[in-house]
Amino acid sequence: MPHRVLPTLLRMCAAIDQLFIVEVGPFGRQLAEDARAVWLDAGNRLRPADVEQYVEMLAQYIDDPERRAAFVTDARACIRL
C-alpha cells in the first residue's frame, strides 16, 4: 500500500528541488529524485516537519558548509502552509 503524502508537502518538495538543482547543477535532478523516493518510502508524510527530513537528505550532497547552510535556510523558507 502506498504511503500518504499531502499535496501541499509535494509542492514544497518541488520548490526545494529547484533550489537544490540551482545549487548543485543538472545532476541534482537525479539526486533529488533518488532522495524523494527514499523519503516517500519511509512512511506517510503529513506534516510540514516531515519536509525538514527531505531538506536534510538533500543537504548532505552539498560539501561546502557555507553553501549547505545557505541551501538549508532557503529550503526551510519553502516549508510553510
N, CA, C and O atoms as a GROMACS GRO file, in nm:
protein
  324
    1MET      N    1   0.084  -0.119   0.000
    1MET     CA    2   0.000   0.000   0.000
    1MET      C    3   0.089   0.125   0.000
    1MET      O    4   0.179   0.137   0.083
    2PRO      N    5   0.063   0.216  -0.091
    2PRO     CA    6   0.147   0.337  -0.097
    2PRO      C    7   0.125   0.426   0.026
    2PRO      O    8   0.017   0.427   0.084
    3HIS      N    9   0.227   0.498   0.061
    3HIS     CA   10   0.218   0.589   0.174
    3HIS      C   11   0.144   0.716   0.132
    3HIS      O   12   0.144   0.754   0.015
    4ARG      N   13   0.080   0.780   0.229
    4ARG     CA   14   0.008   0.904   0.202
    4ARG      C   15   0.102   1.022   0.213
    4ARG      O   16   0.188   1.029   0.301
    5VAL      N   17   0.084   1.115   0.120
    5VAL     CA   18   0.160   1.239   0.122
    5VAL      C   19   0.064   1.352   0.089
    5VAL      O   20  -0.008   1.346  -0.011
    6LEU      N   21   0.063   1.456   0.171
    6LEU     CA   22  -0.023   1.570   0.142
    6LEU      C   23   0.029   1.643   0.017
    6LEU      O   24   0.150   1.665   0.005
    7PRO      N   25  -0.060   1.680  -0.075
    7PRO     CA   26  -0.018   1.752  -0.195
    7PRO      C   27   0.060   1.880  -0.164
    7PRO      O   28   0.151   1.917  -0.237
    8THR      N   29   0.023   1.946  -0.055
    8THR     CA   30   0.095   2.068  -0.015
    8THR      C   31   0.243   2.038   0.010
    8THR      O   32   0.330   2.117  -0.025
    9LEU      N   33   0.269   1.923   0.072
    9LEU     CA   34   0.408   1.886   0.101
    9LEU      C   35   0.484   1.856  -0.028
    9LEU      O   36   0.602   1.887  -0.039
   10LEU      N   37   0.416   1.795  -0.125
   10LEU     CA   38   0.481   1.767  -0.253
   10LEU      C   39   0.516   1.897  -0.325
   10LEU      O   40   0.619   1.906  -0.391
   11ARG      N   41   0.429   1.997  -0.312
   11ARG     CA   42   0.460   2.128  -0.373
   11ARG      C   43   0.581   2.190  -0.305
   11ARG      O   44   0.666   2.250  -0.372
   12MET      N   45   0.590   2.177  -0.173
   12MET     CA   46   0.708   2.227  -0.101
   12MET      C   47   0.834   2.157  -0.152
   12MET      O   48   0.936   2.220  -0.177
   13CYS      N   49   0.825   2.025  -0.167
   13CYS     CA   50   0.941   1.948  -0.214
   13CYS      C   51   0.982   1.991  -0.355
   13CYS      O   52   1.101   1.999  -0.385
   14ALA      N   53   0.885   2.018  -0.441
   14ALA     CA   54   0.916   2.060  -0.578
   14ALA      C   55   0.992   2.193  -0.576
   14ALA      O   56   1.088   2.210  -0.652
   15ALA      N   57   0.951   2.285  -0.491
   15ALA     CA   58   1.020   2.413  -0.480
   15ALA      C   59   1.162   2.392  -0.426
   15ALA      O   60   1.257   2.456  -0.472
   16ILE      N   61   1.175   2.304  -0.329
   16ILE     CA   62   1.306   2.273  -0.271
   16ILE      C   63   1.395   2.207  -0.375
   16ILE      O   64   1.515   2.234  -0.381
   17ASP      N   65   1.337   2.119  -0.456
   17ASP     CA   66   1.414   2.056  -0.564
   17ASP      C   67   1.476   2.160  -0.656
   17ASP      O   68   1.592   2.147  -0.695
   18GLN      N   69   1.399   2.263  -0.690
   18GLN     CA   70   1.452   2.366  -0.779
   18GLN      C   71   1.570   2.439  -0.715
   18GLN      O   72   1.670   2.464  -0.782
   19LEU      N   73   1.560   2.471  -0.589
   19LEU     CA   74   1.672   2.534  -0.518
   19LEU      C   75   1.794   2.443  -0.520
   19LEU      O   76   1.907   2.488  -0.543
   20PHE      N   77   1.771   2.314  -0.496
   20PHE     CA   78   1.879   2.217  -0.492
   20PHE      C   79   1.949   2.206  -0.628
   20PHE      O   80   2.072   2.203  -0.634
   21ILE      N   81   1.871   2.200  -0.735
   21ILE     CA   82   1.928   2.187  -0.869
   21ILE      C   83   2.009   2.311  -0.905
   21ILE      O   84   2.115   2.300  -0.967
   22VAL      N   85   1.961   2.428  -0.866
   22VAL     CA   86   2.039   2.551  -0.889
   22VAL      C   87   2.172   2.543  -0.813
   22VAL      O   88   2.275   2.586  -0.864
   23GLU      N   89   2.168   2.487  -0.693
   23GLU     CA   90   2.289   2.480  -0.609
   23GLU      C   91   2.391   2.380  -0.660
   23GLU      O   92   2.510   2.411  -0.665
   24VAL      N   93   2.346   2.261  -0.700
   24VAL     CA   94   2.443   2.154  -0.732
   24VAL      C   95   2.459   2.128  -0.881
   24VAL      O   96   2.551   2.058  -0.922
   25GLY      N   97   2.370   2.184  -0.964
   25GLY     CA   98   2.383   2.164  -1.107
   25GLY      C   99   2.283   2.061  -1.158
   25GLY      O  100   2.202   2.008  -1.082
   26PRO      N  101   2.290   2.032  -1.289
   26PRO     CA  102   2.191   1.946  -1.354
   26PRO      C  103   2.178   1.806  -1.293
   26PRO      O  104   2.069   1.750  -1.290
   27PHE      N  105   2.288   1.750  -1.244
   27PHE     CA  106   2.278   1.616  -1.185
   27PHE      C  107   2.199   1.618  -1.055
   27PHE      O  108   2.164   1.512  -1.002
   28GLY      N  109   2.171   1.736  -1.003
   28GLY     CA  110   2.089   1.749  -0.884
   28GLY      C  111   1.948   1.695  -0.904
   28GLY      O  112   1.884   1.652  -0.807
   29ARG      N  113   1.899   1.697  -1.027
   29ARG     CA  114   1.765   1.645  -1.054
   29ARG      C  115   1.758   1.496  -1.018
   29ARG      O  116   1.663   1.452  -0.954
   30GLN      N  117   1.860   1.420  -1.058
   30GLN     CA  118   1.861   1.276  -1.027
   30GLN      C  119   1.880   1.252  -0.878
   30GLN      O  120   1.816   1.164  -0.820
   31LEU      N  121   1.968   1.330  -0.816
   31LEU     CA  122   1.988   1.316  -0.671
   31LEU      C  123   1.858   1.344  -0.597
   31LEU      O  124   1.824   1.274  -0.501
   32ALA      N  125   1.785   1.447  -0.640
   32ALA     CA  126   1.658   1.481  -0.576
   32ALA      C  127   1.554   1.371  -0.596
   32ALA      O  128   1.481   1.337  -0.504
   33GLU      N  129   1.549   1.314  -0.717
   33GLU     CA  130   1.455   1.205  -0.743
   33GLU      C  131   1.486   1.085  -0.654
   33GLU      O  132   1.396   1.023  -0.597
   34ASP      N  133   1.613   1.053  -0.641
   34ASP     CA  134   1.653   0.940  -0.557
   34ASP      C  135   1.620   0.967  -0.410
   34ASP      O  136   1.567   0.880  -0.341
   35ALA      N  137   1.651   1.088  -0.363
   35ALA     CA  138   1.623   1.124  -0.224
   35ALA      C  139   1.472   1.122  -0.198
   35ALA      O  140   1.428   1.078  -0.093
   36ARG      N  141   1.395   1.172  -0.294
   36ARG     CA  142   1.249   1.175  -0.276
   36ARG      C  143   1.193   1.033  -0.264
   36ARG      O  144   1.105   1.008  -0.182
   37ALA      N  145   1.245   0.940  -0.345
   37ALA     CA  146   1.197   0.802  -0.339
   37ALA      C  147   1.224   0.742  -0.200
   37ALA      O  148   1.136   0.676  -0.144
   38VAL      N  149   1.342   0.765  -0.146
   38VAL     CA  150   1.376   0.714  -0.012
   38VAL      C  151   1.287   0.781   0.092
   38VAL      O  152   1.236   0.714   0.183
   39TRP      N  153   1.269   0.911   0.080
   39TRP     CA  154   1.187   0.988   0.175
   39TRP      C  155   1.044   0.936   0.174
   39TRP      O  156   0.985   0.915   0.280
   40LEU      N  157   0.987   0.916   0.055
   40LEU     CA  158   0.849   0.870   0.045
   40LEU      C  159   0.833   0.727   0.097
   40LEU      O  160   0.730   0.691   0.153
   41ASP      N  161   0.935   0.647   0.077
   41ASP     CA  162   0.930   0.506   0.117
   41ASP      C  163   0.931   0.489   0.269
   41ASP      O  164   0.896   0.383   0.321
   42ALA      N  165   0.972   0.594   0.340
   42ALA     CA  166   0.988   0.585   0.486
   42ALA      C  167   0.856   0.596   0.563
   42ALA      O  168   0.853   0.574   0.684
   43GLY      N  169   0.748   0.630   0.495
   43GLY     CA  170   0.620   0.637   0.566
   43GLY      C  171   0.535   0.753   0.520
   43GLY      O  172   0.573   0.828   0.430
   44ASN      N  173   0.418   0.766   0.583
   44ASN     CA  174   0.327   0.876   0.549
   44ASN      C  175   0.394   1.010   0.576
   44ASN      O  176   0.468   1.026   0.674
   45ARG      N  177   0.367   1.106   0.490
   45ARG     CA  178   0.422   1.241   0.503
   45ARG      C  179   0.304   1.337   0.511
   45ARG      O  180   0.243   1.372   0.410
   46LEU      N  181   0.273   1.379   0.635
   46LEU     CA  182   0.151   1.455   0.658
   46LEU      C  183   0.174   1.591   0.724
   46LEU      O  184   0.081   1.670   0.737
   47ARG      N  185   0.298   1.618   0.765
   47ARG     CA  186   0.326   1.743   0.836
   47ARG      C  187   0.440   1.818   0.768
   47ARG      O  188   0.530   1.756   0.712
   48PRO      N  189   0.437   1.950   0.773
   48PRO     CA  190   0.550   2.026   0.717
   48PRO      C  191   0.683   1.983   0.779
   48PRO      O  192   0.786   1.988   0.712
   49ALA      N  193   0.683   1.942   0.905
   49ALA     CA  194   0.808   1.897   0.969
   49ALA      C  195   0.868   1.778   0.894
   49ALA      O  196   0.989   1.759   0.897
   50ASP      N  197   0.784   1.699   0.828
   50ASP     CA  198   0.836   1.586   0.750
   50ASP      C  199   0.925   1.633   0.636
   50ASP      O  200   1.018   1.564   0.596
   51VAL      N  201   0.897   1.752   0.584
   51VAL     CA  202   0.976   1.806   0.473
   51VAL      C  203   1.116   1.843   0.521
   51VAL      O  204   1.211   1.843   0.443
   52GLU      N  205   1.129   1.875   0.650
   52GLU     CA  206   1.262   1.905   0.707
   52GLU      C  207   1.356   1.787   0.685
   52GLU      O  208   1.474   1.805   0.654
   53GLN      N  209   1.304   1.666   0.700
   53GLN     CA  210   1.386   1.546   0.678
   53GLN      C  211   1.435   1.541   0.533
   53GLN      O  212   1.550   1.506   0.506
   54TYR      N  213   1.348   1.578   0.441
   54TYR     CA  214   1.384   1.578   0.299
   54TYR      C  215   1.495   1.681   0.273
   54TYR      O  216   1.590   1.653   0.201
   55VAL      N  217   1.482   1.798   0.333
   55VAL     CA  218   1.585   1.902   0.318
   55VAL      C  219   1.720   1.849   0.367
   55VAL      O  220   1.822   1.868   0.301
   56GLU      N  221   1.719   1.782   0.482
   56GLU     CA  222   1.844   1.729   0.537
   56GLU      C  223   1.904   1.622   0.444
   56GLU      O  224   2.026   1.614   0.430
   57MET      N  225   1.818   1.542   0.383
   57MET     CA  226   1.867   1.440   0.290
   57MET      C  227   1.938   1.505   0.171
   57MET      O  228   2.044   1.459   0.129
   58LEU      N  229   1.880   1.611   0.118
   58LEU     CA  230   1.943   1.679   0.005
   58LEU      C  231   2.069   1.753   0.048
   58LEU      O  232   2.169   1.755  -0.024
   59ALA      N  233   2.065   1.815   0.165
   59ALA     CA  234   2.178   1.896   0.212
   59ALA      C  235   2.306   1.814   0.222
   59ALA      O  236   2.415   1.868   0.206
   60GLN      N  237   2.294   1.685   0.250
   60GLN     CA  238   2.414   1.603   0.265
   60GLN      C  239   2.496   1.595   0.136
   60GLN      O  240   2.614   1.560   0.140
   61TYR      N  241   2.435   1.627   0.022
   61TYR     CA  242   2.506   1.623  -0.106
   61TYR      C  243   2.587   1.750  -0.132
   61TYR      O  244   2.664   1.755  -0.229
   62ILE      N  245   2.571   1.852  -0.048
   62ILE     CA  246   2.643   1.978  -0.067
   62ILE      C  247   2.762   1.978   0.028
   62ILE      O  248   2.746   1.988   0.150
   63ASP      N  249   2.882   1.967  -0.028
   63ASP     CA  250   3.002   1.952   0.053
   63ASP      C  251   3.042   2.079   0.128
   63ASP      O  252   3.082   2.073   0.244
   64ASP      N  253   3.032   2.193   0.061
   64ASP     CA  254   3.076   2.318   0.123
   64ASP      C  255   2.981   2.359   0.236
   64ASP      O  256   2.861   2.376   0.212
   65PRO      N  257   3.033   2.374   0.357
   65PRO     CA  258   2.946   2.404   0.472
   65PRO      C  259   2.864   2.532   0.457
   65PRO      O  260   2.746   2.536   0.494
   66GLU      N  261   2.925   2.638   0.401
   66GLU     CA  262   2.852   2.764   0.386
   66GLU      C  263   2.740   2.750   0.283
   66GLU      O  264   2.629   2.799   0.304
   67ARG      N  265   2.770   2.684   0.172
   67ARG     CA  266   2.668   2.664   0.068
   67ARG      C  267   2.558   2.572   0.119
   67ARG      O  268   2.440   2.592   0.088
   68ARG      N  269   2.596   2.470   0.198
   68ARG     CA  270   2.496   2.379   0.256
   68ARG      C  271   2.403   2.456   0.349
   68ARG      O  272   2.281   2.441   0.342
   69ALA      N  273   2.460   2.539   0.436
   69ALA     CA  274   2.379   2.618   0.530
   69ALA      C  275   2.286   2.713   0.455
   69ALA      O  276   2.170   2.730   0.495
   70ALA      N  277   2.335   2.775   0.348
   70ALA     CA  278   2.251   2.867   0.270
   70ALA      C  279   2.136   2.791   0.204
   70ALA      O  280   2.023   2.839   0.201
   71PHE      N  281   2.166   2.672   0.151
   71PHE     CA  282   2.060   2.590   0.091
   71PHE      C  283   1.954   2.554   0.195
   71PHE      O  284   1.834   2.568   0.169
   72VAL      N  285   1.998   2.509   0.312
   72VAL     CA  286   1.904   2.468   0.416
   72VAL      C  287   1.816   2.586   0.457
   72VAL      O  288   1.695   2.570   0.475
   73THR      N  289   1.875   2.705   0.471
   73THR     CA  290   1.798   2.823   0.507
   73THR      C  291   1.693   2.853   0.399
   73THR      O  292   1.576   2.876   0.431
   74ASP      N  293   1.736   2.853   0.273
   74ASP     CA  294   1.643   2.883   0.163
   74ASP      C  295   1.536   2.774   0.151
   74ASP      O  296   1.419   2.804   0.126
   75ALA      N  297   1.575   2.650   0.169
   75ALA     CA  298   1.480   2.539   0.156
   75ALA      C  299   1.377   2.544   0.269
   75ALA      O  300   1.259   2.519   0.246
   76ARG      N  301   1.422   2.578   0.389
   76ARG     CA  302   1.327   2.586   0.501
   76ARG      C  303   1.224   2.697   0.479
   76ARG      O  304   1.112   2.689   0.529
   77ALA      N  305   1.262   2.800   0.404
   77ALA     CA  306   1.167   2.908   0.374
   77ALA      C  307   1.052   2.858   0.286
   77ALA      O  308   0.946   2.920   0.280
   78CYS      N  309   1.074   2.746   0.218
   78CYS     CA  310   0.969   2.685   0.134
   78CYS      C  311   0.870   2.605   0.217
   78CYS      O  312   0.763   2.569   0.168
   79ILE      N  313   0.904   2.577   0.342
   79ILE     CA  314   0.821   2.492   0.427
   79ILE      C  315   0.726   2.577   0.507
   79ILE      O  316   0.758   2.621   0.617
   80ARG      N  317   0.610   2.601   0.451
   80ARG     CA  318   0.508   2.678   0.520
   80ARG      C  319   0.372   2.644   0.458
   80ARG      O  320   0.364   2.607   0.340
   81LEU      N  321   0.271   2.658   0.534
   81LEU     CA  322   0.135   2.630   0.484
   81LEU      C  323   0.064   2.759   0.447
   81LEU      O  324  -0.051   2.756   0.403
   0.00000   0.00000   0.00000
